[in-house]
Amino acid sequence: MAKLLTILLLSISLAVSFANAAVWVITYPQSTLDNDLRYEYPLELLRLALDKTGVRYELKPSASGMRQARSVKRLEENLEINVLWSMTDVMREEQLLPIRIPIAKGLIGWRMFLAPKNSAFLTANIDNLSDLLKYEPVQGISWPDTKILQANGFNVVTARDYIEAEQMITSRLADFFPRSVIEIEREIETNPNSQLILRNGLALKYPTAMYFFVNKRNVTLAKLIETGLERAIADGSFDALFYEHFGETIELLNLENVKYFELANPLLPRLTPTSKRELWYLPQ
């Protein structure tokens, strides 16, 4: 009996040691763009969350670039990648397992507008939503935003991805390109030769969240990321990282005073934690 107990204790000790020594290999979809600055914040936040849990991990991109539709499909199939970040909707939460902590505090639902230089849209008199509905936005065909805009009466021109959307708006196949405030400044910085410029002082706002997602069966990884994010929120490091990345953008775009039109989001999942005020950016 003593020998059996010793063997059992040794086995448990070895198992714990192995678990502590094991390295989580966490693979995310590589961007289709070179030097994509939009990836900086989600990756830093994911590292922060994993660091808070104390696990050993290796965070790496997929072998090749992936458009959003393909990355969602591959994660659903549990192939090539095991985490991604995306705006949520009902369908996406049926396909994948969300970690329901809005990683950008809802700023993904604040949309400002890019348009070609010298376009009529940049100087058009837009006093209300009806005025804006006269113009056609361009969006990715698989982006949740497309359905939200359509549900609110916009005639949306669709593209396969960001690159094609930019080409279509530059070619005047659409009037404006709504981009979230967490993306728009980085995109302008990344492409200084772009023919698109920002229309200041005007925005759309709709309730939505960008989450980390994992495969439906990967409950352990979901719990790991959720635990790390909750610890980062509790000790203030989540907000510190958020404002490090977006505080200046919020000031530059003057979100406290911008005129915005609020849209309904019929795709917002029922379990979105809208009542937890600490998870959202709320302008004064």
C-alpha positions in Angstrom: 0.0 0.0 0.0 2.8 2.4 0.8 4.5 1.7 -2.5 1.2 2.3 -4.4 0.7 5.6 -2.5 4.3 6.6 -3.4 3.7 5.7 -7.0 0.4 7.7 -7.1 2.0 10.8 -5.5 4.9 10.6 -8.0 2.5 10.3 -10.9 0.5 13.3 -9.8 3.8 15.3 -9.2 5.0 14.4 -12.7 1.6 15.3 -14.3 1.7 18.7 -12.6 5.3 19.3 -13.6 4.4 18.4 -17.2 1.4 20.7 -17.2 3.5 23.6 -15.9 6.3 22.9 -18.4 3.9 22.4 -21.3 3.9 25.3 -23.9 0.6 26.4 -25.3 1.1 27.0 -29.0 -1.5 29.7 -29.9 -1.8 30.5 -33.6 -3.7 33.5 -35.0 -4.6 34.4 -38.6 -1.8 36.3 -40.4 -2.9 39.5 -42.0 -3.1 39.8 -45.8 -1.5 43.2 -45.5 2.2 43.8 -44.8 3.0 45.6 -41.5 -0.6 45.7 -40.5 -0.7 48.1 -37.5 -4.3 47.1 -36.7 -2.8 43.8 -35.3 -0.7 45.5 -32.7 -3.3 46.1 -30.0 -5.1 42.8 -30.1 -1.8 40.9 -30.0 -0.5 43.0 -27.1 -3.8 42.4 -25.2 -3.7 38.7 -25.9 -0.1 38.6 -24.6 -1.1 40.6 -21.5 -4.0 38.2 -20.8 -1.8 35.1 -21.2 0.9 36.6 -19.0 -1.6 37.2 -16.3 -2.3 33.5 -16.1 1.3 32.4 -15.7 1.2 29.8 -18.5 4.0 29.2 -20.9 3.0 30.0 -24.4 4.1 30.6 -28.0 2.1 33.1 -30.0 2.5 32.9 -33.7 0.8 33.8 -37.0 -0.6 31.3 -39.4 1.6 30.1 -42.3 -0.1 32.4 -44.8 -2.4 35.4 -44.8 -6.1 34.9 -44.2 -9.2 37.0 -45.1 -11.7 37.2 -42.3 -14.2 34.7 -43.9 -11.5 32.0 -44.3 -10.1 32.5 -40.8 -13.6 32.1 -39.3 -14.1 28.9 -41.3 -10.7 27.5 -40.4 -11.2 28.2 -36.7 -14.6 26.5 -36.9 -12.9 23.5 -38.4 -10.2 23.6 -35.8 -7.5 23.8 -38.5 -4.4 26.1 -38.9 -5.4 28.6 -36.1 -6.9 28.4 -32.6 -7.7 32.0 -31.9 -8.9 35.1 -33.8 -10.4 38.5 -32.9 -13.5 39.8 -34.7 -16.6 41.8 -34.3 -19.4 39.6 -33.0 -22.8 38.8 -34.3 -25.4 36.0 -33.8 -24.0 33.9 -36.6 -20.4 34.2 -35.5 -21.3 33.1 -31.9 -23.1 30.1 -33.4 -19.9 29.1 -35.3 -17.3 29.9 -32.7 -16.9 30.3 -28.9 -16.6 34.0 -27.8 -14.8 35.3 -24.8 -17.4 38.0 -24.0 -15.1 40.8 -23.0 -15.1 43.6 -25.6 -11.4 44.0 -26.3 -11.7 47.5 -27.7 -14.4 48.6 -25.2 -17.0 49.0 -27.9 -15.0 51.5 -30.1 -15.4 49.0 -33.0 -19.0 50.3 -33.2 -17.8 53.9 -33.7 -17.5 54.5 -37.4 -15.9 57.5 -39.2 -15.7 57.9 -42.9 -13.0 57.8 -45.6 -13.7 59.2 -49.0 -11.7 60.0 -52.1 -10.0 63.4 -52.3 -12.2 66.0 -54.0 -15.3 63.8 -53.7 -18.7 65.5 -53.2 -19.3 63.4 -50.1 -16.5 65.3 -48.2 -18.3 68.6 -48.4 -21.9 67.4 -48.6 -24.4 68.9 -46.1 -25.3 66.0 -43.8 -27.6 67.1 -40.9 -29.4 63.9 -40.2 -29.4 60.2 -41.0 -31.7 60.6 -44.0 -29.1 62.8 -45.6 -26.4 60.2 -45.1 -28.6 57.4 -46.5 -28.4 59.1 -49.9 -24.8 57.9 -50.1 -23.5 54.4 -50.6 -20.9 52.9 -48.2 -18.5 50.1 -49.1 -17.9 47.2 -46.7 -16.5 43.6 -46.8 -19.1 41.1 -47.9 -18.5 38.9 -44.8 -18.2 41.7 -42.3 -21.0 41.9 -39.7 -21.1 45.7 -40.3 -22.5 45.1 -43.8 -25.7 43.6 -42.4 -26.0 46.2 -39.7 -25.8 49.0 -42.3 -28.3 47.3 -44.6 -30.7 46.8 -41.7 -30.6 50.5 -41.1 -31.4 51.4 -44.7 -28.0 51.8 -46.4 -27.4 50.5 -49.9 -24.1 48.8 -49.2 -21.5 48.1 -52.0 -19.6 44.9 -51.0 -16.0 43.8 -51.5 -14.1 40.7 -50.7 -11.7 42.3 -48.3 -10.1 45.6 -47.2 -7.8 45.9 -50.2 -10.7 45.5 -52.7 -12.9 47.9 -50.6 -10.2 50.5 -50.8 -9.9 50.0 -54.5 -13.6 50.3 -55.0 -14.0 53.5 -53.1 -10.9 55.0 -54.8 -12.5 54.1 -58.2 -15.7 55.9 -57.0 -17.8 52.7 -57.1 -19.0 53.8 -53.6 -19.3 57.1 -51.8 -17.6 56.5 -48.5 -15.8 53.8 -46.5 -16.9 53.6 -42.8 -14.0 52.5 -40.6 -13.9 52.0 -36.9 -12.1 54.8 -34.9 -9.6 52.2 -33.7 -8.6 51.4 -37.3 -8.9 54.5 -39.3 -5.9 56.5 -38.0 -3.6 53.4 -38.3 -4.8 52.8 -41.8 -4.0 56.3 -42.8 -0.6 56.0 -41.3 0.1 52.7 -42.9 -0.8 54.0 -46.4 0.4 57.6 -46.8 -0.1 57.4 -50.5 -3.8 56.6 -50.2 -6.2 58.7 -52.2 -8.6 58.5 -49.3 -9.0 61.2 -46.6 -11.1 61.5 -43.4 -14.3 63.4 -43.2 -14.0 65.1 -39.8 -16.7 65.6 -37.2 -19.2 63.0 -38.4 -19.7 59.4 -37.3 -22.0 56.4 -37.0 -22.4 54.6 -33.7 -23.9 51.2 -33.0 -23.7 48.8 -30.1 -21.3 45.9 -30.9 -18.2 44.3 -29.5 -14.9 42.8 -30.8 -14.0 39.6 -29.0 -11.4 36.9 -29.0 -12.9 33.7 -30.4 -11.8 30.1 -30.2 -13.1 26.8 -31.5 -16.4 25.7 -29.8 -14.6 22.7 -28.3 -11.6 24.6 -27.0 -13.2 25.5 -23.7 -9.9 25.4 -21.8 -8.2 28.0 -24.0 -11.3 30.2 -23.8 -11.3 30.0 -20.0 -7.5 30.8 -20.0 -7.9 33.9 -22.1 -11.0 35.0 -20.1 -9.2 34.6 -16.8 -6.2 36.6 -18.0 -8.5 39.4 -19.3 -10.4 39.6 -16.1 -7.2 39.9 -14.1 -6.0 42.6 -16.4 -9.3 44.5 -15.9 -9.1 44.1 -12.1 -5.5 45.4 -11.8 -6.0 48.3 -14.3 -3.5 47.0 -16.9 -6.3 46.4 -19.5 -7.4 50.0 -19.4 -3.8 51.2 -19.3 -3.1 49.3 -22.5 -6.3 50.5 -24.1 -5.6 54.2 -23.5 -1.9 53.7 -24.4 -3.1 52.7 -27.9 -6.3 54.7 -28.3 -6.3 57.6 -25.9 -4.6 60.0 -28.4 -6.9 58.8 -31.2 -10.0 59.5 -29.0 -8.7 63.1 -28.5 -7.6 63.6 -32.1 -10.9 62.4 -33.5 -12.7 64.5 -30.9 -15.1 61.7 -30.0 -16.4 63.7 -27.0 -17.9 66.3 -29.4 -18.3 64.5 -32.8 -21.8 64.5 -34.3 -22.9 60.9 -34.7 -26.0 59.0 -35.8 -26.9 56.1 -33.7 -28.0 52.9 -35.5 -29.8 49.8 -34.3 -27.9 46.5 -34.3 -30.3 43.6 -34.9 -27.3 41.2 -35.0 -26.2 41.9 -31.4 -26.2 38.6 -29.5 -28.5 38.4 -26.4 -25.5 37.7 -24.1 -23.5 40.8 -25.0 -22.5 42.3 -21.6 -23.9 45.7 -22.3 -24.9 46.3 -18.6 -21.2 46.1 -17.4 -20.2 49.7 -17.8 -16.6 49.0 -16.9 -16.2 47.1 -20.2 -17.2 49.9 -22.5 -15.8 53.3 -23.6 -18.5 55.9 -22.7 -17.9 59.5 -23.9 -18.5 62.2 -21.4 
